[in-house]
Amino acid sequence: MPTRFRLITYNIHKAIGVDRRFAPERIIAILEHHNPDIVLLQEVDRGAPRSKHVDLASMIGKTMGYDHRAVSMNHHMKRGRYGNATLSRFPIHKQRNIDLTISWRKRRGAQHTAIELPTDRRQVVIDVFNMHLGLSAMERRKQIGHLLDTPDMRRLDASHPCIVAGDMNDWRGLLRKQNFAVAGFACATNRRPGSHRSIKTFPSYAPTGGLDKIFYRGCLKATHVFRSRLKLAEVASDHLPVIADFEIGD
């Protein structure tokens, strides 16, 4: 029997909703409803006045009982920092932040974690890359090109289970064809099998763009992928979370 797990990627916008209210309890309620095993968060504040100096990754992780957490702060402000966070029910064996900053542009990163999932016969390590890409198409192409050329990625055999997900800021869906397909990745967040149109996630209250994507390769099968339909998700952040159920094959 294949091992199943649920992953969610969610740009939480510092837990500041479209109503401009800082309310991390809304993010927690949405995550609790969807009950993921692995949580990939972007725009996660630590020590920033706008989010009441809260360490959001720690707050969310402790409240929800995720014993394993990795946090990578990419952007430093005058007071406070923010970046990406990975929360997991399964052990995180290693973590590394890969700098994806291009030239003078805003600092960006990909958080690489190796997560160990138990199966009936053996332990399976899945390499997960949690990222938030830049705003221009050229910047994003360079960032993904750099990621795919890092030792973190190059050492992984194409059959090894690997997930790359996050806020790609990829309005036109160019990264799928130009970068990921060439590297052997399938896109889980197409609206339906065979479609090239992405599940729309932004803006949360009336989505027109599929910015939040999940790519995968290796012995993984995406069995069900959807965006949150909760009314609360329409106001909790400016992005909707995307949820993916996976099976691990042989």
N, C-alpha and C positions, 0 to 999 in steps of 0.2 A: 504494500500500500504506500503510495507516494506521501511524502510529508507535505503538509499544507501550511501556509502562513499568509498573513495579511500585512501589507505595507501601505502606508499613507504618506503622501508628500503634501506639504502645506506651507505656503508663505503666510505667516500669521501677522505680518505687518505690525510687529512689536506689540501684538495683542491690543492694538488701537483700531477700533472698528470704523466703518464708514460714517458712523455718527460721531466720530472723533472722541469716543470714550474709551479709556483704558480699562479693559475688563477681561483679564486672563481667565476668569471663571467661564467665560463663554467658549474660549478655545478648549478648555478642559472638558466642558460638557459635550462639545462636538466630537472630540477624540474618544471620550468614553462611549458615546453612542456607536461609533463605528468600530471600536474595540480592536485596533491594529496591534500586531506583534512587534512591528518595526515602524518607527515614526521618524520621518525626515522633515525637519522644520527649517525655514529660512526667515531672515529678518528677526532674529532672536536677540533681544536686548540683555545687557548686563550692566547694572550700575548707571543707567541713564535717567536723567530727571523726567523725561517724557513718560517713562514707564515706572515712575516712583522708585527708582534705584533698585528695582527687583532683578534678581538673577532668574530670568524666565525659564531657562532650561532646567534649572534645579527645582524651581517651584512646580513646574508641570510634571517633571519626572517623579518627584517625591509624592506629589498628590495622587498620581495615578499608579504608583507602585512599580515604575520601571527601574529595576535595580542596576541597569547598565546604561551609561550615558557617555556621550562624547560631544564636546563643544569646541568650536573653532571660531574665534573672533577675528573677522577680516577687516572691519572698518572701525577706526578709532576716532572718536569725537572729542571735543574739549572736555566733556564729562560723560564717561560711559563708552561702551563698545557694543557692536552687534555683529552677528554672523550666522552660522549654521549650527544646528544641533541634531544629533541622532540619539534617539531613545530606543531601547530594546529590551524585550523580555529575555533575550538570549545573550550569552556572554559575548562581549566585544574583545577580541584578542589583541587587536592593535588599532591604532588610529594615527592618521597623519593629515595635516592640512596642506594641500597643494596650492601654491600661489598661482592664480590665473590672471593677475593684474596685467593689463596691456598698456605700456607706456605711461602717460600721465593720467589715464582714466581712473575712475573710482576703483578702489581695491576690491578684488573678488577672489573667491577661493572655492575649491572642491574638497570636501571632507571625505577622506577615504577611511572606511572602517572594515574590518574583517569580522564577520558575525558568525558564530558557531551554532548551527541548528542541529538538534538531535533527530535521528531517524531510527527506524526499527533495527537497522543493521550497523549503522556507523554514524559518526559525526560528520556533518557537511559544513564547510566554511563557505560563506557567500561574501564576495567582495562588493561593497556598496559605496557608491560615490554620490554624495549629497551636495548639490551645487546651486548657485545663484549667478546667472550669467549677465553680461553687460547689455547695454541698450542699443548698440548698433550692430548690424549684421556682420560687418567686417570684424568687429571685436569678438563676437560670438564664434565665428569660424576659427579665428586664431586661438581662442580659449579652448575649444574642443580639440583642435589640432594639437595643441600643447598637451592636453590631458591624455590623448591617445598615444602620445609619444613619450610619456613619462615611464620610468621603470615600474611604477605601480601597476600600470596597465599592460605594458609590454611583456611582463613576466607571466601574465595570466594566459593560459591556453584558451583557445576559442571554445572548448568544451566546458570550461570552468564556469560555474554559476556566477554571474556578475550583473549588477543593476546600476544604472546611471540615471538619476532622477533629480527633480527639483524645478525651480523657477527658471526656465530657459529663456524667457523673454523673446521667444521665437514666433512672432506673429504669423509669418508666412510658411512656417513648417519646413524651412530650408535645411535645417540641421539633419533631419532624418535621412534625406537623400544624399546630401553632400558629405556628411561625416559618418553618421552611425551605421547606415546600411553597408557602406564600404568596409567597415570594421566588423561586420557580422552581427550587428545588433538589430533586433526587432523592436518595433514601437508598440507598447501596450496601450497607449492612450489615443490611438485612432478611434474614431467614433464607432466603427464596426470593422470586422475583418475585411481586409482588402481595400478599405477606404484610406485616403491620404489626408482626410480632414480630422483635426484633433478635437477631443472633448474640450468644450469651451469652459474656461474657468475665470476669466477676467473681463470686466469688473464683476465682482461677486453678485451684485444686485441685478445685473442684466448682462450676462456674459456674451461677449462678441469675439474673444480671442482665446485660443488654446495655448496659454503660456506655460502651464505646468505639465510636464511630460515625464514619462517613465520609459526607459529603454532597457532591454535585457538580452542576454545571450547565455549559451551554455545549457545545462540540463534543467532548464526552467520552462514552465508552461503557465502562461497567464490565462486563468480560467474565468475571471470576472473582473471587469474594470469599470468604474463609474465615478462620477463626481457626487459630492454630497448634495442632497436635495432638502436638507434641513432649512427651515426658515431662519433659524439662528445663524446659519453659515452665511446668509446673505448680508448680514450686518457685522459679524464678528471680525472680519478682515476684508480687505479689498480683493482677495483671491478666494476661490472655493478650493477645498481640499479634493485631491484625487485619491481614490482607494483602489488597490489592486490585490486580488487574491491569486496566489501562485501555488503551483505544485512543483516539487523537486522530483525529477525522474532519475533513472539510473545513468 
